[in-house]
Amino acid sequence: MIEHRRELRGRQRFPVVIGRMPLFTANHSRSGFCAEALRVLSPGTAIDGIFRARGGEYPFSGRVVWAQSGDARLNLRGRMGIQFVSLAPGLAPLLDSRRRP
């Protein structure tokens, strides 16, 4: 598998809401994040959401760049990669993987 990451990924899990769908990050960087969800969205889907971190809520918009379905029968979550298009100014420093939580 070819590695496409340009930045180091942080491993702290953050709650995220996309539309009415709550999910958690599996990893994150300043350019995007990987999310775990029972239902994944199709690549290319534009999204608006809220990142919940350190007591605040930070709106963002992005797009799904890849998705891997899970299996609801086995309670296995799927994963999807979200690339940020825009994000609240206070969110970028929180996502810096070099920063300690």
N, C-alpha and C positions, 0 to 999 in steps of 0.2 A: 504494500500500500504506500502511496506517495504521501509524504508529509507536506501539508499546505500551510501550516501555522507560521505566522511571521513574528509572533510574540509569545513570551512565556505565559503559561496559564496558571491562574490562581485556583486553588482547590476548595476554598471556603464556599459552602452552599448558601445561596440567597433565595428567598421566596420571590417569585415573579408572577404577575397576573397578565395574561394576554387575552383581551376581551373579557370573557367571564371564566376563562380557564386558568385555575391556579396550577403552578408547577414550581419546580426547584431547579436551580442551576447545578450542573455536574462539574463545570469549570468555567472560567471567565477570563477575559482580558479587556483591554480598552477598546478593542475592535469588535467584540462580540462575546457570545457565550454558547455553551452546549446546555440544553435543557432536557430534563426527563419528564415524560408525560405519558398517560395511558393512550392519548390520541395525539398523533403528530400531524402537523400541517404539511402541505405539499411544498416542495422547493419552488421558490419564486414568489410565494405568498407574502404580500406586504402586511406588516403587523404594527400595531400600536400597543404599548403595554406600560406597566409600572413595575419598577425594580424596588424591592423593599430592602433597605440596608441601613444598619446602625441607627434605627429609630426614625428613619425618614423614608419618604416615598419619592421616587425619581422617575418621571415619565421618559419614555424613549420611543423611537420608531425604528423599524428595521425590516429585514426580509429573511425568510428562511432560505438558507443556501444548500442544506442537505437534510435528509430525514431518513431514519431507520425505524420501521414499525416494530412495536412490541407484540405481545400476545396476551390479550385480556383474559383468555381462558386459563393461562398460567400465571396471571397477575404480574407479567413482565412488562415493564415500562419501555416505551420507545424513546428514541433520542432524536433531537434535531439541533442543527447548528444555526444560530441566529447572528446575522451581521448587523451591527448598528448602522443606521442611516443618520440619525440624530439622537442626542441624549442630553438630559439636563446637565448643566455645567458642574454641579456638585457630584455627579455620579462617576465621572472619569477617574478622579483621584482615588475613590474607594475601590475601583477595579484594578488598580495598579498592583500587579503580582509581586513587585519588589517591596511593597509596603506591608508592614505587620498589621494584623487586625487589631 
